[in-house]
Amino acid sequence: MEENFENGKKSFYSDDFDAANKFFMEILNSEGDDYLTHYYKGLIYEIYFDNEKSLNELSSAIDRNNKFGEAYFKRGAILEKTGDTAGAISDYTKAIKNGEKLRTHISTVHRCIRQ
């Protein structure tokens, strides 16, 4: 799993999202069900403008690690984009409680509240 995961991350950070997705799919299909793999797949689907699949993958990441603040924050951002302000605020709050830097994201929470 580790080799495929590292190859997937390298591909992701090289903007080769199709290759990254293949590595991550291989992990999920044969090697295990890891929260970080779902997280990266969620990021890829967001890049491809597929909010539904992105939300599903980010939710899978959170289901596997409910202390993963980054996944809550990213899911909150997508919920905000899709008009689910209450869901976004909930996820932003959980992101902050689970380690996301308050100073970095507090303006995002305030923007949602003002809507």
C-alpha positions in Angstrom: 0.0 0.0 0.0 2.7 2.4 0.9 4.4 2.4 -2.5 1.0 3.0 -4.3 0.2 5.7 -1.8 3.5 7.5 -2.3 3.2 7.2 -6.1 -0.4 8.5 -5.9 0.8 11.5 -3.8 3.7 12.2 -6.2 1.3 12.1 -9.2 -1.2 14.3 -7.3 1.4 17.0 -6.5 2.7 16.8 -10.1 -0.9 17.6 -11.3 -1.2 14.2 -12.9 -4.6 13.6 -11.3 -5.6 10.7 -13.6 -2.5 8.7 -12.6 -3.0 9.6 -8.9 -6.6 8.4 -9.1 -5.4 5.1 -10.5 -2.9 4.6 -7.7 -5.5 5.4 -5.1 -8.2 3.2 -6.7 -5.7 0.3 -6.7 -5.2 0.8 -3.0 -8.9 0.8 -2.3 -9.6 -2.2 -4.6 -6.8 -4.4 -3.4 -4.8 -3.1 -0.5 -7.1 -1.6 2.1 -9.5 1.1 3.0 -7.5 4.0 4.3 -8.8 7.5 5.3 -6.0 9.3 3.5 -6.7 7.5 0.3 -10.3 8.6 0.4 -9.2 12.2 1.3 -6.9 12.4 -1.8 -9.7 11.0 -4.0 -12.0 13.6 -2.6 -9.5 16.3 -3.6 -9.2 14.9 -7.1 -12.9 14.8 -7.6 -13.1 18.4 -6.4 -10.5 19.3 -9.0 -12.7 17.6 -11.6 -15.7 19.6 -10.4 -17.6 16.5 -9.2 -18.9 17.7 -5.9 -21.0 14.7 -5.2 -18.1 12.2 -5.6 -15.9 14.6 -3.7 -18.3 14.8 -0.8 -18.7 11.0 -0.8 -14.9 10.4 -0.6 -14.4 13.1 2.0 -17.2 11.6 4.1 -15.5 8.2 3.8 -12.3 9.7 5.0 -14.1 11.2 8.0 -15.9 7.9 8.7 -12.5 6.2 9.0 -10.9 9.0 11.0 -13.3 11.4 12.7 -10.5 13.5 14.1 -9.2 14.4 10.6 -9.7 18.2 10.6 -8.5 18.8 7.0 -11.2 16.5 5.7 -13.9 18.3 7.6 -12.6 21.7 6.4 -12.5 20.5 2.7 -15.9 19.0 3.0 -17.2 22.2 4.5 -15.9 24.2 1.6 -17.7 22.0 -0.9 -20.9 22.1 1.2 -20.6 25.9 1.2 -20.2 25.9 -2.6 -23.2 23.8 -3.1 -25.4 26.0 -0.9 -25.5 23.9 2.3 -24.5 26.7 4.7 -25.6 24.8 7.9 -23.6 21.7 6.9 -20.6 23.9 6.0 -20.6 25.7 9.4 -20.9 22.3 11.1 -17.9 20.9 9.3 -15.8 24.1 9.7 -16.5 23.9 13.5 -15.5 20.3 13.6 -12.4 21.1 11.5 -11.3 23.7 14.1 -12.1 21.4 17.0 -10.0 18.7 15.3 -6.8 20.7 14.8 -7.3 22.9 11.9 -5.8 26.3 12.7 -8.4 28.7 13.9 -6.7 31.8 12.6 -6.6 30.3 9.1 -10.2 29.4 8.8 -12.2 31.6 11.1 -13.0 34.1 8.3 -14.5 31.2 6.3 -16.8 30.3 9.2 -17.8 34.0 9.6 -18.5 34.3 5.8 -21.0 31.3 6.1 -22.7 32.7 9.1 -23.3 36.1 7.4 -25.0 34.4 4.4 
